């Protein structure tokens, strides 16, 4: 007889006292003590700090208090107070025009409590931070804007623009500018100062990311610049302030040569096992592309001066194709030739699980495969069985298994031709020979392998093929 023990819980209701953070304690006189004033800024009840970048911005300070009124005093004149409540304070500042950091303090108050907040801002240091270039005409009108891609055949005058962070107060400078062509030659005219292309007066004003447009260099008609990398150096008081560069491109339609391994046509031969090969590319065009590649080849890597191709192993007849490299008006090609291969290609595998042979229920593995270069060789097709997690199915009677005891089925055939094909080669194994014990559904898999028995070599294999067995 079974007994069940039931436990009864008796709930007793007791008075529950809940105390808040500010507990009121009543005195015998019947009055109450008011809660203590509490004030924190950014989590601190004594002091807090805020830092602004040189460009300024907005900062929000979190405030926590049990007093209803929050006030701010002694705010530095470079800080703007844009919002105050009992939960937050919002302050703002602009760009620091000074070469010195700005610092200050203000006080947050509530109910007799106060928190000192320190504020600081990074200094503004004078210096050129960037140089951009435009193409302008003889009247100074911008043809191609600053920072856009410039083509050598279209540039008339090359005009640099300095981008700088200014000093605290305006400063006048004499700038000496040097243009250098792609070969490093100094560009100058008869009026150029010694060692430079030109000089000009400039004023650096306070502020961030200001600009100064330098004089342009070139001619009234386009085409005076050759493609390549041009450098512009700016000096003041004998010290180089900045060096910038611009690449004047050549349009693809203007290229004059495109070569692979210094040739227009390259013949490249591969063995049947394939391989990887890198081809050098030389051109005066700015862009090139591969417009054609054989199906048995794969482009694995490119850079401006080369490309790498992988040719897959060939298990069939000799094959060939072309790799075409093009710009807008130039082409070059690689003739790819690959020797015939010997081996097996598995086209298709399918399984029939409802087959009866010699009175035994079993499964038939159907294989569509072909063999190349193996005429008169003995070909073996083997299927190896295991659980889906990779554990081998063990043969226990020696009827369907390998020499080391894994469940398997195999059959032999002969390749009668250089190019032989079996559209439906069959392997049959009784389900009982899988030697799966127990009831229910079991997940299994098999792998097909094709062996050249004459050469003692594995010449083809499949991925694992999953199936389930229910018994």
C-alpha positions as CSV (number, residue, x, y, z in Angstrom):
1,X,0.0,0.0,0.0
2,X,1.3,3.4,-0.9
3,X,0.9,6.4,1.5
4,X,1.1,10.0,0.6
5,X,2.3,12.5,3.2
6,X,0.7,15.9,2.8
7,X,2.3,18.9,4.5
8,X,0.0,21.8,5.5
9,X,1.4,25.2,5.7
10,X,-0.4,27.6,8.1
11,X,0.1,31.2,7.2
12,X,0.1,33.6,10.1
13,X,-0.6,37.2,9.3
14,X,1.8,39.4,11.2
15,X,2.2,43.2,11.1
16,X,4.8,44.2,8.6
17,X,6.7,47.4,9.0
18,X,8.1,49.0,5.9
19,X,10.7,51.7,6.3
20,X,11.7,54.1,3.6
21,X,15.0,55.7,3.1
22,X,13.9,58.8,5.1
23,X,12.2,57.2,8.1
24,X,10.2,59.6,10.3
25,X,10.7,59.0,14.0
26,X,8.0,60.5,16.1
27,X,9.0,62.0,19.4
28,X,6.9,62.1,22.6
29,X,5.8,65.6,21.9
30,X,4.0,64.5,18.8
31,X,6.2,66.4,16.3
32,X,8.4,64.9,13.5
33,X,12.0,65.4,12.5
34,X,12.3,66.6,8.8
35,X,14.4,64.4,6.5
36,X,18.1,65.4,6.0
37,X,18.8,67.3,2.8
38,X,20.4,65.0,0.1
39,X,22.1,66.3,-3.1
40,X,24.4,64.4,-5.5
41,X,25.7,65.5,-8.9
42,X,26.9,62.7,-11.2
43,X,26.7,60.4,-8.2
44,X,28.9,62.6,-6.0
45,X,27.8,64.5,-2.9
46,X,31.0,66.6,-2.6
47,X,32.6,67.4,-6.0
48,X,32.0,66.5,-9.7
49,X,34.0,67.2,-12.9
50,X,33.1,67.8,-16.6
51,X,35.6,68.0,-19.5
52,X,34.8,69.6,-22.9
53,X,36.8,69.0,-26.1
54,X,38.3,72.0,-27.9
55,X,35.3,72.1,-30.2
56,X,32.9,72.5,-27.2
57,X,29.5,70.8,-27.0
58,X,26.7,70.0,-24.6
59,X,26.9,68.0,-21.3
60,X,24.1,66.8,-19.1
61,X,24.8,66.3,-15.4
62,X,22.6,64.0,-13.4
63,X,21.2,65.4,-10.2
64,X,19.6,63.5,-7.3
65,X,18.0,65.3,-4.4
66,X,15.1,65.1,-1.9
67,X,14.7,68.9,-2.0
68,X,12.4,70.4,-4.6
69,X,14.6,73.3,-5.7
70,X,18.0,73.1,-7.3
71,X,20.0,76.2,-8.0
72,X,23.3,77.0,-9.8
73,X,25.8,79.7,-8.8
74,X,29.1,81.1,-10.0
75,X,28.9,79.7,-13.6
76,X,32.0,80.6,-15.6
77,X,31.3,83.1,-18.4
78,X,32.3,80.6,-21.2
79,X,29.7,78.1,-20.0
80,X,26.0,78.5,-20.9
81,X,23.4,77.0,-18.5
82,X,20.6,75.7,-20.7
83,X,18.5,73.7,-18.3
84,X,18.2,73.1,-14.5
85,X,15.8,70.7,-12.7
86,X,15.9,68.5,-9.6
87,X,17.1,65.6,-11.9
88,X,19.5,67.2,-14.3
89,X,21.6,70.2,-15.3
90,X,22.5,70.9,-18.9
91,X,25.5,73.1,-19.8
92,X,27.1,74.1,-23.1
93,X,30.2,75.8,-24.4
94,X,31.6,76.8,-27.8
95,X,35.0,76.3,-29.4
96,X,38.0,77.3,-27.3
97,X,39.8,79.9,-29.4
98,X,42.7,80.1,-26.9
99,X,46.0,78.3,-27.1
100,X,45.5,77.7,-23.4
101,X,43.0,75.3,-21.7
102,X,40.0,76.8,-20.0
103,X,39.0,75.9,-16.5
104,X,36.4,77.0,-14.0
105,X,34.0,75.9,-11.3
106,X,30.4,76.4,-10.4
107,X,28.2,75.4,-7.4
108,X,25.0,73.3,-7.4
109,X,22.8,73.9,-4.3
110,X,19.7,72.3,-2.8
111,X,18.3,72.7,0.8
112,X,21.5,73.7,2.4
113,X,23.7,71.1,0.6
114,X,26.1,72.1,-2.2
115,X,28.3,70.3,-4.7
116,X,31.3,71.9,-6.5
117,X,31.5,71.1,-10.2
118,X,34.8,71.6,-12.0
119,X,34.7,72.3,-15.7
120,X,37.6,72.3,-18.2
121,X,38.1,72.6,-21.9
122,X,41.1,71.5,-24.1
123,X,43.3,74.2,-25.7
124,X,43.2,75.3,-29.3
125,X,46.5,74.7,-30.9
126,X,47.3,76.3,-34.2
127,X,48.3,73.9,-37.0
128,X,47.4,72.7,-40.5
129,X,45.5,69.5,-40.3
130,X,44.7,68.7,-44.0
131,X,45.2,69.8,-47.5
132,X,42.7,69.4,-50.4
133,X,42.9,70.1,-54.1
134,X,40.6,71.5,-56.8
135,X,40.9,72.0,-60.5
136,X,40.2,75.6,-61.4
137,X,40.2,77.6,-64.6
138,X,42.1,80.7,-65.5
139,X,39.6,82.9,-63.7
140,X,39.7,80.9,-60.5
141,X,36.4,79.2,-61.1
142,X,36.2,75.7,-59.6
143,X,35.9,73.0,-62.4
144,X,36.4,70.0,-60.1
145,X,35.7,70.6,-56.4
146,X,38.1,70.3,-53.5
147,X,38.6,66.6,-52.5
148,X,37.1,65.2,-55.7
149,X,38.9,62.8,-57.9
150,X,41.1,64.7,-60.4
151,X,42.1,63.5,-63.9
152,X,45.4,64.7,-65.3
153,X,44.0,65.3,-68.8
154,X,41.4,67.7,-67.4
155,X,43.4,69.7,-64.9
156,X,44.1,73.3,-65.8
157,X,45.3,74.9,-62.6
158,X,45.9,72.8,-59.5
159,X,44.7,74.8,-56.4
160,X,45.5,73.6,-52.9
161,X,43.4,74.5,-49.8
162,X,44.8,74.4,-46.3
163,X,42.5,73.3,-43.5
164,X,43.8,74.5,-40.1
165,X,43.0,75.0,-36.4
166,X,43.7,78.7,-35.7
167,X,45.5,80.5,-32.9
168,X,44.0,82.5,-30.1
169,X,44.4,85.7,-32.0
170,X,45.0,86.3,-35.8
171,X,48.5,85.7,-37.0
172,X,49.9,86.9,-40.3
173,X,52.4,84.6,-42.0
174,X,54.4,84.6,-45.3
175,X,54.0,81.1,-46.8
176,X,56.5,79.6,-49.2
177,X,55.0,76.9,-51.3
178,X,56.8,74.2,-53.3
179,X,55.1,72.0,-56.0
180,X,56.8,68.7,-56.8
181,X,55.9,66.5,-59.8
182,X,55.7,62.7,-59.7
183,X,59.4,62.4,-60.4
184,X,60.2,64.7,-57.5
185,X,61.1,67.6,-59.7
186,X,60.6,71.1,-58.3
187,X,58.0,73.1,-60.4
188,X,59.0,76.7,-60.7
189,X,58.7,79.7,-63.0
190,X,61.0,82.7,-63.7
191,X,59.4,84.6,-60.9
192,X,59.6,81.8,-58.3
193,X,61.6,82.5,-55.2
194,X,64.7,80.4,-54.8
195,X,63.9,76.9,-53.7
196,X,60.1,77.3,-54.0
197,X,57.3,77.6,-56.6
198,X,55.8,80.8,-55.1
199,X,55.1,82.7,-51.9
200,X,52.0,84.4,-50.6
201,X,50.8,86.3,-47.6
202,X,48.2,84.6,-45.3
203,X,46.4,85.3,-42.1
204,X,45.5,82.4,-39.7
205,X,42.4,83.4,-37.8
206,X,41.1,81.9,-34.5
207,X,38.7,79.0,-34.8
208,X,38.7,75.3,-35.7
209,X,38.9,73.9,-39.3
210,X,39.4,77.2,-41.0
211,X,40.6,77.3,-44.6
212,X,43.2,79.2,-46.6
213,X,43.2,78.9,-50.4
214,X,46.7,78.9,-51.8
215,X,47.6,80.1,-55.3
216,X,47.0,77.7,-58.1
217,X,49.7,76.2,-60.4
218,X,49.2,75.2,-64.0
219,X,48.2,76.6,-67.3
220,X,45.0,78.0,-69.0
221,X,44.6,74.9,-71.1
222,X,44.1,71.4,-69.8
223,X,46.7,68.6,-70.3
224,X,49.7,70.3,-68.8
225,X,49.9,67.8,-66.0
226,X,51.0,64.2,-66.5
227,X,49.3,61.5,-64.5
228,X,50.9,60.7,-61.1
229,X,51.3,61.8,-57.5
230,X,52.0,65.5,-57.0
231,X,53.2,66.8,-53.6
232,X,52.8,70.3,-52.2
233,X,55.0,71.5,-49.3
234,X,54.2,74.6,-47.3
235,X,56.9,76.5,-45.3
236,X,56.9,79.4,-42.9
237,X,59.9,81.0,-41.3
238,X,62.0,78.2,-42.8
239,X,60.0,75.4,-41.2
240,X,57.8,73.1,-43.1
241,X,54.2,73.5,-41.8
242,X,52.6,70.8,-43.9
243,X,53.1,68.4,-46.8
244,X,50.1,67.3,-48.9
245,X,49.7,65.1,-52.0
246,X,47.2,64.6,-54.7
247,X,47.1,61.8,-57.3
248,X,46.1,63.0,-60.8
249,X,44.6,59.9,-62.4
250,X,44.5,58.7,-66.0
251,X,41.1,57.7,-67.3
252,X,40.8,54.1,-68.5
253,X,40.0,55.3,-72.0
254,X,43.4,57.1,-72.1
255,X,45.6,54.1,-71.3
256,X,48.4,53.3,-73.8
257,X,49.3,49.8,-72.6
258,X,48.1,46.8,-70.6
259,X,50.5,43.8,-70.2
260,X,50.5,40.5,-68.3
261,X,54.0,39.3,-67.4
262,X,55.2,42.1,-69.8
263,X,53.2,40.5,-72.7
264,X,49.9,41.0,-74.3
265,X,49.3,37.3,-74.7
266,X,50.5,34.7,-72.1
267,X,50.4,31.0,-72.6
268,X,50.1,29.1,-69.3
269,X,50.0,25.3,-69.0
270,X,48.8,23.4,-65.9
271,X,49.2,19.7,-65.0
272,X,46.0,17.7,-64.4
273,X,46.3,18.2,-60.6
274,X,45.8,22.0,-61.1
275,X,47.7,24.6,-59.1
276,X,47.9,28.3,-58.1
277,X,49.7,30.9,-60.2
278,X,50.2,34.7,-59.9
279,X,50.4,36.9,-62.9
280,X,52.1,40.3,-62.9
281,X,50.2,43.2,-64.5
282,X,51.6,46.5,-65.7
283,X,49.5,49.3,-67.2
284,X,49.2,53.1,-67.3
285,X,45.5,53.0,-66.8
286,X,43.9,53.8,-63.5
287,X,41.4,50.9,-63.5
288,X,41.4,47.4,-65.0
289,X,39.2,44.4,-64.5
290,X,39.0,40.7,-65.4
291,X,36.2,40.3,-67.8
292,X,36.5,36.5,-68.6
293,X,37.8,33.5,-66.7
294,X,37.3,29.7,-67.5
295,X,34.9,27.8,-65.3
296,X,37.6,25.5,-64.0
297,X,39.6,28.5,-62.8
298,X,39.1,30.7,-59.7
299,X,40.3,34.2,-59.0
300,X,41.7,34.1,-55.5
301,X,43.5,37.5,-55.1
302,X,44.0,40.8,-56.9
303,X,45.9,44.0,-56.2
304,X,46.8,46.9,-58.5
305,X,49.8,45.1,-59.9
306,X,48.9,41.4,-60.0
307,X,46.2,38.7,-59.9
308,X,46.3,35.1,-58.6
309,X,44.4,32.3,-60.2
310,X,43.7,28.8,-58.9
311,X,43.1,26.0,-61.5
312,X,41.1,23.1,-60.1
313,X,42.3,19.4,-60.6
314,X,41.2,17.9,-63.9
315,X,39.7,14.4,-63.8
316,X,38.6,14.5,-67.4
317,X,39.8,15.4,-70.9
318,X,42.3,18.1,-71.6
319,X,40.7,21.6,-71.3
320,X,41.5,25.2,-72.1
321,X,40.2,28.7,-71.8
322,X,41.1,32.3,-71.6
323,X,41.5,34.9,-68.8
324,X,40.8,38.3,-70.3
325,X,42.0,41.5,-68.6
326,X,40.6,44.8,-69.8
327,X,40.6,48.5,-69.4
328,X,38.4,50.8,-71.4
329,X,40.6,50.7,-74.5
330,X,43.2,47.9,-73.8
331,X,43.1,44.1,-73.4
332,X,45.5,41.4,-72.6
333,X,44.9,37.7,-72.1
334,X,46.2,34.4,-70.6
335,X,45.6,31.2,-72.5
336,X,45.1,28.5,-69.9
337,X,45.7,24.9,-71.0
338,X,45.3,22.0,-68.6
339,X,46.3,18.4,-69.3
340,X,43.8,15.5,-69.1
341,X,43.5,13.9,-65.8
342,X,42.9,10.3,-64.6
343,X,40.4,9.8,-61.9
344,X,36.7,9.5,-61.0
345,X,33.9,12.0,-61.1
346,X,30.8,11.1,-59.0
347,X,27.8,12.7,-60.7
348,X,25.0,11.5,-58.5
349,X,24.1,9.2,-55.6
350,X,20.6,8.1,-54.6
351,X,19.3,5.5,-52.2
352,X,16.4,3.0,-52.3
353,X,15.4,1.9,-48.8
354,X,12.6,-0.5,-49.9
355,X,14.4,-3.1,-51.8
356,X,14.3,-6.9,-51.5
357,X,17.1,-9.1,-52.8
358,X,17.2,-12.9,-52.3
359,X,14.4,-12.6,-49.8
360,X,16.2,-10.0,-47.7
361,X,15.0,-6.5,-47.0
362,X,17.7,-4.0,-47.7
363,X,18.9,-0.7,-49.2
364,X,20.4,-0.1,-52.6
365,X,22.9,2.7,-53.2
366,X,22.7,3.9,-56.8
367,X,25.8,5.6,-58.2
368,X,26.2,7.6,-61.4
369,X,30.0,8.0,-61.9
370,X,32.6,8.2,-64.6
371,X,36.3,7.3,-64.8
372,X,38.9,9.1,-66.9
373,X,42.3,7.6,-68.0
374,X,41.7,4.3,-66.2
375,X,41.1,2.0,-69.1
376,X,41.4,-1.7,-68.1
377,X,41.8,-0.8,-64.4
378,X,39.8,-2.6,-61.8
379,X,37.4,-0.2,-60.1
380,X,35.9,-0.8,-56.6
381,X,32.9,1.1,-55.2
382,X,32.7,0.9,-51.4
383,X,30.2,2.4,-48.9
384,X,31.2,2.7,-45.2
385,X,28.5,3.0,-42.5
386,X,28.5,4.8,-39.2
387,X,26.3,6.6,-36.7
388,X,25.6,10.2,-37.5
389,X,27.9,11.3,-34.7
390,X,30.9,9.5,-36.4
391,X,30.9,6.2,-34.4
392,X,31.5,3.3,-36.7
393,X,28.8,0.6,-37.1
394,X,30.5,-2.7,-36.1
395,X,30.3,-5.8,-38.3
396,X,29.7,-8.8,-36.1
397,X,29.5,-11.7,-38.6
398,X,32.0,-10.8,-41.3
399,X,29.5,-10.8,-44.2
400,X,29.4,-7.0,-44.8
401,X,32.4,-5.3,-43.4
402,X,36.0,-4.2,-43.7
403,X,39.0,-6.1,-42.4
404,X,39.0,-3.9,-39.3
405,X,35.4,-4.6,-38.5
406,X,33.4,-1.6,-39.9
407,X,30.1,-2.3,-41.6
408,X,30.6,-1.8,-45.4
409,X,29.4,-3.0,-48.7
410,X,31.5,-3.1,-51.9
411,X,31.4,-4.2,-55.6
412,X,33.9,-4.4,-58.4
413,X,33.8,-3.3,-62.1
414,X,36.3,-2.7,-64.9
415,X,36.9,0.5,-66.9
416,X,36.8,-0.7,-70.5
417,X,37.5,2.7,-72.1
418,X,39.6,5.8,-71.4
419,X,36.4,7.6,-70.6
420,X,34.0,5.1,-68.9
421,X,30.7,5.9,-67.3
422,X,28.3,3.9,-65.1
423,X,24.8,5.5,-65.1
424,X,23.4,3.3,-62.3
425,X,26.0,1.2,-60.5
426,X,24.4,-0.5,-57.5
427,X,25.5,-1.5,-54.0
428,X,23.0,-3.7,-52.0
429,X,23.2,-4.4,-48.2
430,X,20.5,-6.1,-46.1
431,X,19.3,-3.9,-43.3
432,X,20.0,-6.6,-40.8
433,X,23.7,-6.4,-41.8
434,X,23.9,-2.9,-40.4
435,X,23.8,-4.6,-37.0
436,X,21.8,-1.8,-35.3
437,X,20.3,-3.1,-32.0
438,X,17.3,-1.8,-30.0
439,X,14.0,-0.3,-31.0
440,X,13.1,3.1,-32.3
441,X,14.7,5.4,-34.9
442,X,18.5,5.7,-35.2
443,X,20.4,8.4,-37.3
444,X,23.0,6.9,-39.5
445,X,25.2,7.9,-42.4
446,X,27.5,6.5,-45.1
447,X,30.3,7.7,-47.3
448,X,31.0,6.4,-50.8
449,X,34.6,5.9,-51.9
450,X,35.8,4.8,-55.4
451,X,39.1,3.0,-55.5
452,X,41.4,2.2,-58.4
453,X,42.2,-1.4,-57.3
454,X,44.8,-1.8,-60.0
455,X,46.8,1.1,-58.7
456,X,45.8,0.7,-55.0
457,X,44.6,4.4,-54.9
458,X,41.6,6.3,-53.8
459,X,40.3,8.2,-56.8
460,X,37.0,9.6,-55.7
461,X,34.8,10.0,-52.6
462,X,31.4,11.6,-51.6
463,X,30.2,13.7,-48.7
464,X,28.5,11.9,-45.9
465,X,24.9,10.9,-46.8
466,X,22.5,10.8,-43.8
467,X,19.6,8.6,-43.3
468,X,17.5,7.1,-40.5
469,X,16.6,3.5,-39.7
470,X,13.5,2.7,-37.7
471,X,13.0,-0.8,-36.3
